């Protein structure tokens, strides 16, 4: 918590986990667990918070609530505060007088803090956002209070379901009944929602249909459209529902690329786009408990569907988030989910998705034009093929070393994956030496890579004595004597 805030007396901090998933409408409140300020426990207290205000949805309303027990009237002196991400949102609000409260009465402020002030902060947009609402009680009817900090926690149960769909623009145009995307929990048969795609008049229309949402009290849905043929920012649509979920329809201009006049009839135009959805929901179940110690804000319920008996809290050092779009696409490859192509290599067969391969490689686009069930890639080692495929799904290649990288470079050149080729070239240039320069020269010539060939030529000229004296160069000169003679000529012409 903030160093500037030094409370005294009885301090109660109530953590509301997954606060952004509160289902409460304006006028509806959430209450903390019961707490007591002194050991006898005669008088019970709660904190009461209106996530969307008591009568104004622009604000959060905060109150101290006298619950039950004790004398008919209790005089209390207190202040209220809110923390977000360890930062004090506003100075603690002290009230100018001592209030006399009967059972069932509250005291606080309707317009305690603007919701905008809370949700404009970056921490409020994390999957598991925790808001801390606290109270300092300085005096309660002249009794001796249990000074120090005390803690309570309420968890709004929530879950995310995410996925990725790969769509071909031509197929979408020509399909009268494009199958709906069903969004449902793992191992469940009934979807919560379905997503329907329709393309007409150069526009993509997306419909979200609620299906089995009777128990859902709050939900969000974020849909991201990534166009393969453009480098513009993705199209993002966000929708949320409080209470009853209703159908949502939205439309975006999405003109598909057309063939240029200069392109021949056999040249294909890639019209693939990715749709990523992230559906979050809460069924309104909450878990509330006081805690003896400060366990922080990074706790989570192991399974909110099993709240009877109450689940235990589990400490998670690195809270797991939902997958990013890149991670989701990679999971399609690693899990072999929904694959529709078998690729035979030298020693085994692996599976892949035609749509992704066609989207990433113009060479593979042509190879898969007739929709074959399988293809063979036998001119590269299995490990190189594996790395190549993983790059097509992730734009990432790890643990590079020279023998693999030079073969991966050649595979990228053959299948026309320029980004991978550039990554390999950068590594090969950085790790070039007297012994391996002949191998890179041969690869550059084979791939008709004139810029790389020129770079290698310059290296050989600058280090001619060291290069020509290596055993590797002698073997190269015997096997590719014409290319070796050409290098000697470069050396001679450069010294003229």
C-alpha positions in Angstrom: 0.0 0.0 0.0 1.0 3.6 -0.4 3.7 4.9 2.0 1.7 8.2 2.3 -1.2 6.4 4.0 -0.6 5.5 7.6 -3.9 4.5 9.2 -4.4 4.1 12.9 -7.0 2.4 15.1 -9.0 -0.6 13.8 -8.3 -1.0 10.1 -10.4 -3.3 7.9 -9.3 -3.9 4.3 -11.8 -5.7 2.0 -10.4 -7.1 -1.2 -12.9 -7.6 -4.0 -11.4 -9.9 -6.6 -12.5 -9.8 -10.2 -14.2 -6.5 -9.4 -14.8 -5.7 -13.1 -17.1 -8.7 -13.2 -19.5 -7.4 -10.6 -23.0 -8.0 -12.0 -24.7 -5.4 -9.8 -26.8 -2.7 -11.6 -27.3 0.8 -10.2 -28.9 0.6 -6.8 -27.6 -3.0 -6.1 -24.8 -3.5 -3.6 -22.1 -5.9 -2.6 -21.3 -6.5 1.1 -18.2 -7.5 2.9 -18.0 -10.4 5.4 -19.1 -9.4 8.9 -16.3 -8.1 11.1 -16.0 -6.9 14.8 -13.8 -4.1 16.1 -13.4 -5.6 19.6 -13.0 -9.0 21.2 -16.4 -9.3 22.6 -18.0 -9.2 19.2 -21.2 -7.6 20.4 -21.6 -5.3 17.4 -21.3 -6.6 13.9 -20.2 -4.4 11.0 -20.0 -4.7 7.2 -18.7 -2.6 4.4 -21.3 -2.0 1.6 -20.3 -1.0 -1.9 -22.5 -0.2 -4.9 -20.3 -1.0 -8.0 -22.5 1.1 -10.3 -23.6 3.6 -7.7 -26.6 3.9 -5.4 -28.5 6.1 -7.8 -25.9 7.4 -10.3 -24.0 4.9 -12.5 -21.1 7.2 -13.0 -20.0 6.7 -9.4 -19.1 4.0 -6.9 -21.0 4.4 -3.6 -19.3 3.3 -0.3 -20.7 2.9 3.2 -20.1 1.5 6.6 -23.0 -0.6 7.6 -24.0 -1.6 11.1 -25.2 -5.2 10.8 -26.6 -6.5 14.1 -25.9 -7.0 17.8 -24.8 -4.6 20.6 -26.6 -1.7 22.2 -29.4 0.1 20.5 -27.2 3.0 19.3 -23.5 2.9 18.7 -21.4 6.1 18.3 -18.7 5.6 15.7 -15.9 7.7 14.3 -14.4 6.4 11.0 -13.0 7.1 7.6 -13.3 5.2 4.2 -10.7 4.6 1.5 -10.1 2.7 -1.8 -6.9 1.3 -3.2 -6.3 0.1 -6.8 -3.1 -1.7 -7.6 -1.5 -0.6 -4.3 -2.3 3.1 -5.1 -4.6 5.1 -2.9 -7.2 6.4 -5.3 -8.3 9.3 -3.1 -7.5 10.6 0.4 -9.4 8.7 3.1 -12.7 10.4 3.6 -13.2 11.3 7.2 -16.6 12.4 8.4 -16.9 15.6 10.3 -18.8 14.2 13.2 -19.3 11.1 15.2 -22.3 9.2 13.9 -24.9 7.4 16.0 -25.9 4.2 14.2 -28.7 1.7 14.9 -28.8 -1.8 13.5 -29.4 -1.7 9.8 -28.2 1.8 9.3 -25.4 3.0 7.0 -23.1 6.0 6.7 -20.9 6.9 3.8 -21.1 8.7 0.5 -23.1 8.1 -2.7 -20.5 9.7 -5.0 -17.4 8.3 -3.3 -15.3 7.9 -6.5 -16.0 8.0 -10.2 -15.9 4.6 -12.0 -13.9 6.3 -14.7 -11.2 7.1 -12.2 -11.0 3.4 -11.3 -11.2 1.9 -14.8 -8.9 4.4 -16.5 -5.9 2.7 -14.8 -4.0 0.0 -16.6 -4.3 -2.4 -13.7 -8.1 -2.4 -13.9 -7.9 -4.1 -17.3 -6.1 -7.2 -16.1 -8.1 -10.5 -16.1 -8.1 -10.7 -12.4 -8.5 -7.1 -11.2 -8.8 -6.6 -7.4 -10.2 -3.4 -5.8 -9.5 -2.8 -2.1 -12.2 -1.0 -0.1 -11.2 -0.2 3.5 -12.3 1.5 6.7 -10.5 3.0 9.7 -12.5 3.0 12.8 -11.0 5.3 15.5 -13.7 5.1 18.1 -16.7 2.8 18.7 -18.7 3.9 21.7 -15.6 4.4 23.8 -14.6 0.7 23.7 -11.1 -0.6 23.5 -10.6 -1.6 19.8 -8.4 -4.3 18.4 -5.9 -2.0 16.7 -4.1 -3.0 13.6 -5.1 -4.4 10.2 -7.7 -7.0 9.5 -8.6 -8.5 6.2 -11.6 -9.7 4.3 -12.0 -11.1 0.8 -14.8 -11.5 -1.7 -14.2 -13.2 -5.0 -16.5 -12.7 -8.0 -16.4 -16.1 -9.7 -15.5 -15.7 -13.4 -14.0 -17.7 -16.3 -12.8 -17.0 -19.8 -13.3 -19.1 -22.9 -11.1 -18.1 -25.9 -10.5 -19.5 -29.4 -9.3 -18.8 -32.9 -11.0 -19.4 -36.2 -9.3 -19.2 -39.6 -11.5 -18.0 -42.4 -11.0 -17.9 -46.2 -12.7 -14.9 -47.7 -13.8 -16.7 -50.9 -15.3 -19.6 -49.0 -17.2 -17.1 -46.8 -18.6 -15.3 -49.9 -19.7 -18.5 -51.6 -21.1 -20.2 -48.5 -24.9 -19.7 -47.9 -24.8 -21.4 -44.5 -21.4 -20.8 -42.9 -21.3 -22.9 -39.7 -21.6 -21.0 -36.4 -18.7 -20.8 -34.0 -19.9 -22.4 -30.7 -18.4 -20.9 -27.5 -18.6 -23.4 -24.7 -16.6 -24.6 -21.7 -14.2 -27.6 -22.1 -16.0 -30.9 -22.0 -19.5 -29.3 -22.2 -22.0 -29.9 -25.0 -24.1 -26.8 -24.7 -22.6 -23.5 -25.9 -23.1 -20.3 -24.0 -23.1 -18.3 -27.2 -22.7 -18.9 -30.9 -20.9 -16.5 -33.4 -22.2 -16.3 -36.9 -20.3 -14.7 -39.8 -21.9 -13.3 -43.0 -20.2 -11.5 -45.8 -21.9 -9.2 -48.3 -21.4 -5.8 -49.9 -17.7 -5.9 -48.9 -18.7 -6.0 -45.3 -18.4 -8.6 -42.6 -21.4 -9.0 -40.4 -21.0 -10.8 -37.0 -23.9 -11.9 -34.9 -23.6 -13.1 -31.3 -26.5 -15.3 -30.4 -27.0 -16.2 -26.7 -27.8 -19.9 -26.2 -27.6 -21.2 -22.7 -27.1 -18.1 -20.7 -29.8 -18.2 -18.1 -27.4 -18.5 -15.2 -25.0 -15.9 -16.4 -25.3 -12.5 -14.7 -22.4 -10.7 -16.3 -20.5 -11.4 -19.5 -18.0 -9.8 -21.9 -17.0 -10.7 -25.4 -14.0 -9.4 -27.3 -13.7 -10.3 -31.0 -10.6 -9.5 -32.9 -10.3 -9.7 -36.7 -6.7 -10.0 -38.1 -6.4 -9.5 -41.8 -3.5 -11.4 -43.3 -3.3 -9.2 -46.4 -2.8 -5.9 -44.5 -0.4 -4.7 -41.9 -3.0 -2.4 -40.4 -4.2 -2.7 -36.8 -6.7 -5.5 -36.2 -10.5 -4.8 -36.0 -11.6 -5.1 -32.4 -15.2 -5.3 -31.1 -16.0 -5.4 -27.4 -19.5 -6.0 -25.9 -20.6 -6.6 -22.3 -23.9 -7.6 -20.8 -25.3 -7.1 -17.3 -28.1 -9.5 -16.5 -30.0 -10.9 -19.5 -27.8 -11.5 -22.6 -29.3 -10.2 -25.8 -28.3 -10.7 -29.4 -25.6 -8.5 -30.7 -25.1 -7.6 -34.3 -22.3 -5.5 -35.7 -20.8 -4.8 -39.1 -17.4 -3.7 -40.4 -16.1 -2.8 -43.8 -13.8 -5.6 -44.9 -13.1 -5.3 -48.7 -11.2 -8.4 -49.8 -8.0 -7.9 -51.8 -8.3 -8.1 -55.6 -5.8 -9.3 -58.2 -3.7 -6.5 -59.7 -3.8 -5.9 -63.4 -0.1 -6.8 -63.6 -0.6 -10.3 -62.0 -1.1 -13.2 -64.3 -4.1 -15.5 -64.2 -2.3 -18.2 -62.3 -1.3 -15.9 -59.4 -3.5 -16.4 -56.3 -4.6 -13.7 -54.0 -4.6 -14.5 -50.3 -7.9 -13.6 -48.6 -7.4 -15.3 -45.3 -8.3 -13.6 -42.0 -8.3 -14.8 -38.4 -11.1 -14.3 -35.9 -10.1 -14.5 -32.3 -12.8 -14.5 -29.6 -12.5 -14.1 -25.8 -15.7 -14.7 -23.9 -15.7 -13.9 -20.1 -18.6 -14.6 -17.8 -19.7 -14.8 -14.2 -22.7 -16.7 -12.9 -22.9 -14.4 -9.9 -21.4 -16.8 -7.4 -19.2 -15.1 -4.7 -17.0 -16.4 -2.0 -16.5 -14.3 1.1 -14.3 -14.8 4.1 -12.2 -13.0 6.6 -8.5 -13.8 6.8 -6.0 -13.7 9.6 -3.1 -12.6 7.4 -2.6 -10.4 4.4 -2.4 -12.9 1.5 -2.3 -10.1 -1.1 -4.3 -9.7 -4.2 -3.1 -12.6 -6.4 -5.3 -15.4 -5.1 -7.8 -17.3 -7.1 -10.5 -19.9 -6.6 -9.4 -23.3 -7.9 -12.9 -24.1 -9.2 -15.8 -21.8 -8.6 -18.3 -24.4 -9.7 -17.5 -26.3 -6.5 -18.3 -23.7 -3.8 -20.1 -26.3 -1.6 -18.1 -27.1 0.4 -16.2 -23.7 0.1 -13.1 -24.1 -2.0 -9.7 -23.2 -0.5 -7.7 -20.3 -1.7 -4.5 -21.2 -3.6 -1.5 -19.0 -3.9 -0.4 -18.4 -7.5 3.0 -16.8 -7.9 2.3 -16.1 -11.6 -1.4 -15.8 -12.2 -2.2 -17.6 -15.5 -3.9 -15.4 -18.1 -5.9 -16.3 -21.1 -4.0 -17.0 -24.3 -3.0 -14.2 -26.6 -3.8 -14.6 -30.3 -0.3 -15.8 -31.1 -0.4 -18.3 -28.3 -3.8 -19.5 -29.4 -2.6 -20.1 -32.9 0.5 -22.0 -31.6 -1.8 -24.2 -29.4 -3.6 -25.3 -32.6 -0.2 -26.6 -33.9 1.0 -28.2 -30.6 -2.3 -29.8 -29.8 -3.0 -31.0 -33.3 -6.6 -29.7 -32.9 -8.7 -29.6 -36.0 -5.9 -30.4 -38.4 -6.8 -31.2 -42.0 -3.4 -32.0 -43.6 -0.8 -34.7 -43.0 2.9 -33.8 -43.9 5.2 -36.7 -44.5 8.9 -36.1 -43.6 11.9 -38.3 -43.8 11.1 -40.3 -40.6 7.5 -39.4 -39.5 4.2 -37.7 -40.3 3.0 -34.5 -38.7 -0.3 -32.6 -38.9 -1.1 -29.0 -39.8 -3.8 -26.7 -40.9 -4.1 -25.9 -44.6 -5.5 -22.4 -44.0 -2.5 -21.3 -41.9 0.1 -22.8 -44.3 -1.6 -21.2 -47.3 -1.8 -17.9 -45.5 2.0 -17.9 -44.6 3.6 -19.3 -47.7 2.8 -18.6 -51.4 4.5 -21.8 -52.4 2.4 -23.8 -50.0 -0.7 -21.9 -51.2 -0.1 -23.3 -54.7 0.7 -26.8 -53.4 -2.6 -26.9 -51.5 -4.8 -25.3 -54.1 -6.3 -28.7 -55.0 -7.0 -29.4 -51.4 -4.9 -32.6 -51.0 -5.1 -34.6 -47.8 -1.3 -35.0 -47.5 1.9 -33.7 -48.9 5.6 -34.8 -48.5 8.6 -32.7 -47.6 11.6 -35.0 -47.9 14.5 -32.7 -48.9 14.9 -31.2 -45.4 15.6 -32.9 -42.0 12.7 -33.6 -39.7 13.9 -31.0 -37.1 14.1 -28.3 -39.7 10.6 -29.1 -40.9 9.3 -28.9 -37.4 11.0 -25.5 -36.8 9.7 -24.2 -40.1 6.1 -25.2 -39.3 6.3 -23.8 -35.8 7.4 -20.5 -37.3 4.4 -20.4 -39.6 2.2 -20.6 -36.6 4.1 -18.2 -34.2 6.6 -16.0 -36.1 9.1 -17.3 -33.7 12.1 -19.6 -34.0 14.2 -20.6 -31.0 17.6 -22.2 -30.2 19.2 -21.5 -33.5 22.6 -23.0 -34.3 24.6 -23.1 -37.6 23.7 -26.4 -39.2 20.0 -26.1 -38.5 19.8 -22.4 -39.5 21.5 -22.7 -42.8 19.1 -25.5 -43.8 16.2 -23.5 -42.4 17.3 -20.6 -44.5 17.2 -22.7 -47.6 13.7 -24.1 -46.7 12.4 -20.5 -46.1 13.8 -19.6 -49.6 12.2 -22.6 -51.3 8.8 -22.0 -49.7 9.0 -18.2 -50.0 8.7 -17.3 -46.3 10.7 -14.1 -46.4 10.5 -13.1 -42.8 12.0 -16.4 -41.7 14.6 -16.1 -44.4 15.6 -12.7 -43.1 15.8 -14.0 -39.5 18.1 -16.8 -40.6 20.3 -14.5 -42.7 20.8 -12.2 -39.7 22.0 -15.2 -37.6 24.2 -16.5 -40.4 25.9 -13.2 -41.0 26.5 -12.7 -37.2 28.1 -16.2 -36.9 30.1 -16.2 -40.2 33.7 -17.3 -39.9 36.7 -18.6 -42.0 35.5 -22.2 -41.8 31.8 -21.9 -42.6 31.9 -19.1 -45.2 32.1 -21.6 -48.1 29.0 -23.3 -46.9 27.1 -20.0 -46.8 28.3 -19.0 -50.2 27.0 -22.3 -51.7 23.6 -21.8 -50.0 23.3 -18.2 -51.2 24.1 -19.3 -54.8 21.6 -22.2 -54.6 18.9 -19.9 -53.3 19.8 -17.2 -55.9 20.2 -14.8 -53.1 22.3 -12.1 -54.7 22.5 -9.7 -51.7 23.7 -12.5 -49.4 26.1 -13.7 -52.1 27.6 -10.2 -52.4 28.0 -10.0 -48.6 29.9 -13.4 -48.6 32.1 -12.3 -51.5 33.1 -9.2 -49.6 33.9 -11.3 -46.5 36.1 -13.6 -48.6 38.0 -10.8 -50.2 38.7 -9.1 -46.8 39.9 -12.4 -45.3 41.2 -14.2 -48.3 44.4 -15.7 -46.8 42.6 -17.1 -43.7 39.7 -18.5 -45.8 41.7 -20.1 -48.5 44.0 -21.8 -46.0 41.2 -23.8 -44.2 40.4 -27.5 -44.9 36.8 -26.6 -45.4 37.7 -24.3 -48.4 39.9 -27.1 -49.9 36.9 -29.5 -49.8 34.7 -26.8 -51.2 37.2 -26.0 -54.0 37.3 -29.7 -55.0 33.5 -30.1 -55.1 32.6 -26.7 -56.5 35.7 -25.8 -58.4 33.9 -23.3 -60.8 32.6 -21.3 -57.8 36.0 -21.5 -56.1 37.7 -20.2 -59.3 35.1 -17.3 -59.4 36.2 -16.4 -55.8 39.8 -16.3 -56.8 38.9 -14.0 -59.7 37.0 -11.7 -57.2 40.2 -11.6 -55.2 42.4 -10.8 -58.3 40.0 -8.1 -59.7 39.7 -6.5 -56.2 43.5 -6.1 -56.1 43.8 -4.6 -59.6 
